Amino acid sequence: MEKLLLSENVKRFIDYAIDTVKAMDGAPEHSEQQKAVVTDRISKLKLYLNEVEVAYLENAPERSSLTIDPEYIAETGHS
């Protein structure tokens, strides 16, 4: 499977989410088949959202384990 950029993952998720919302239109009158289609779309949306999260985490800077002593900041005159 091709690895998508973060922005491509987000776009795919949003486009699919919009189509899923459209598929939900008229939900009170949906047949069992229509319910199954929407349920499948929601499951796929969950997968897409997970891929967005993974892509984000791969692109976000890692948290530094370095901590700055507040007393050092006070001593140097920065706050």
Secondary structure, DSSP 8 states (H G I E B T S, - for coil): -----HHHHHHHHHHHHHHHHHHHTTGGG--HHHHHHHHHHHHHHHHHHHHHHHHHHHHS---------HHHHHHHT--
